[in-house]
Amino acid sequence: MTQGDSVVLDFAEHLVGYVTLSFETEGSHPDAPVWLDLRFAEREQELNERASAQGIYLYCEAAAKKIASVVGDYEAEQALAADYEAKKSAAKALLYDGERGVFVSGEERQVSIASQVWMILGGVSDDGKILDRAAKTPGAIGMVTPYLYHHYVQALIDVGRKAQALDVLRAYWGSMAKEGADTFWELYNPENPNESPYGGTIVLSYCHAWSCAPAYFLRKYFTE
């Protein structure tokens, strides 16, 4: 490895390491650190973050493992792979509710779209039906931000639901356009267009970087 390669790998392990600090014991599911706020506007719906944090950890660790492979650090790759498998097994054992057929989060065993999305993106599940079951679960926490919708679309693509992913792009971002948007907004809830985590829409960003999912997805997956 060159010195540059080492820096890239160190950076990846550093990112995974931040999340490792939140694990109570080896293989257990984490409480999200206070600085890891995954909820944004979903906070008003009291989203429990534990399952999502587990999925994000696995998502990051899988990426770090690939980086280790690319730069030829076999020792790091093996260590990351072993930890990944342990955390993945823990997620299946501790977070999956077999009776309801969804992943749950926290002591209240909360069901949310976010938990299912991150279990898919983290490689724990490739079953798209968990998204359907969560959506039909009474009291499940839904989505109100382009940020979470972006990852939802990616999860649909990852489980082979490309046509549905395109439908979501058209329905969600298309609905925003019908509201008069010529750039994409920081937050948009079709059921409540005036929703804001700041107490008023006047302080929302109306040209927001994390909301540009269609520009990415259409170019990467729908150009043929």
N, C-alpha and C positions, 0 to 999 in steps of 0.2 A: 504493500500500500504506500501511496505517497502521503505527504503531510496533509494535503488537501482532502484526500479520502478519509483520513482519520478525523478531521474536523467535521466532515459531513456525518459520519457515524456517531461521533460524540454528541453532535447536536440532536440526532434522532433519539439516542438513548437518554439524553437529558430531558427531552419532552416526555418520554414514557416514564422516566423517573419521577417527575412531578406527580403523576397520577398514582404511582406505586405508593407514595406516602400515605394515601388515603385508605389503603387496605389494612384491615384490622389484623388478619392473620393470612398466611399463605393460602391462596385459593379462595378466600372469602370474598363476598361481594362488598363493594366499598360504599361508604358515605361520601358524597361529593364534597370536596373541600369548599370552604366558604367562597374562595375566589373563582371556583369553577361554576359559574351561574349559567345553567343550561336553559333556563326558563324564559327569560326576557318577558315578553307579553304573556306567555303562558303562566307566569307566576300568579296572575290573578285567578287562574283556575287551580292553583295549588298543586302544580305538577310535582310529584315525587321524583327525584333525580337518580335514585340508586341504580336502577336497571340501565338507564341511559348512560350513566357514568361507566358502568361495566362495559357496555358496548363500545363506547368511545375509547376506553383503554385498549380493548382488543383491536379496534380499528387502527389505532396508532401503533400498537405493537406489531401488527402484521406489516405495516409500512416500514417500521424500523428493521424488521427481519429481512425484508426485501433489500433494503439499503445495505445491510450487513453482507448479504449475498453478492450484491453488485460490487462492493469494494473488496470482497475476498476475505472478510473477517469471519472465518468459520467458527471460532470459539463464541463470538458474540451471537452469531446466527443460531447456533445450537442452544445457547442459554435463553435467547428470546423465544425460540420455538418451544422449548420445554415449559417456560412460564406461560406462553400463550395457550398451550393445550390444557394446562392446569386451570387457568382462569376460565377458559371456554367450558371445560367440564363442570366447573363450579356454577357457571351461569345456567347451564342446563339443569343441574341438580337442584339449585336453590331458587331460581327465578321463574322456572316454567311451571305453570299451573295446568296439569294434565286434564283436569276436569273441565276447565273453560277453554283450553287449547290456546292460551296466550301467555306471554311473559308478564309477570307482575312485579311491582316495585314497592319497597318499604313494608313496614309492619302492617299497614292497612291493606297490603296486597293490591295496590292501585293498578288499574289498567289504563294505559295511554297509548296513543299512536306513536309517540316518541320512543317508548320502550321497545316496541316491535321494530321500528325503523332501525334503531341502533343495534338490536340483536341480529338483524340481517346484515347491516353494514359491517358489524364486527365479526361476521362469519359464524355466529352461533347457530343460525337457522337459515335455511334456503326455502322455507315454506311461506309462500305469499299469503296463504290463508290466514296466518296470524294477523295480518293487516285487516282482513275482512271481519274476522271475529272481534277484534278490538273495536272496530268502527260500529259494530252492532251491539256491543256491551253497554247496558244502561249505566250512565254515570262516567263512562270513559272520558279521559281528557283528550280533546281534539287538538287541532292546529289553527293558529291565527297569524303566523308569520311566514313570509317568503323564505326565511332561513330554514324553518322546519319543513316546509313544503319542498324545498330543494332536495333535502335528504330523503324525503318520502318518494320523490320521483326517482332518485337514484336507487332506492331500495326496490321499487317496482321493476326497474330495468334489470337489476341484479338477479331477480327471481324470474326473469323471462316474461315480464308483463310490459313489453315495450309499447304496445298499442294503448294500454291503460295509462301509461306514463304520459304519452302524448295528449290523451284526453284530459289529464289533470293539468298539464301546461296550458291547454286551450281554455279550460274552464276557470282556473284560478287566475292566471295572469291575463287571460282574455277578459274576464270579468272586471279586472282592474282597469283595463283599457277602456271598457265600456263606461266606466265611471269618469272617464276623461283623462286618464293618465297618459302622458306622452313620454314619461320616464317611470321606472318602477319604484314603488314606495317601500319604506322601511317596515311598515306593518299594514296588512290589509285583511280584514275579516269580512267576507261577503255578507254574512248575516248581520253585521254591525259595522258599516263602513266608517263610522265616527269613533271607533274604538282606539284608544291610545293608552300606553302604559305611563304616559307623562301627565295625564290629567287633561289633555287637550290636543287635538290634531295639529294645531298651529305650530307645535314644536317638533313634529315628526319630520324625518328626512324624506323628501319626495323624489330624490334621485340617489338611490342607495345601492352600494356595491353588492351587498349580499343578496339583493333582490333580482339580480340579472341572470337567474338560472336559465331562462329560455335561450339566451344568447349562447350559453355553453352547451346545453343539451341538444339544441337543434343542429348546431355545427358538428357535434361529436357523434350523435346517434341517428340523426334524421336527415342526412344530406343525400342519401342514395335515392 
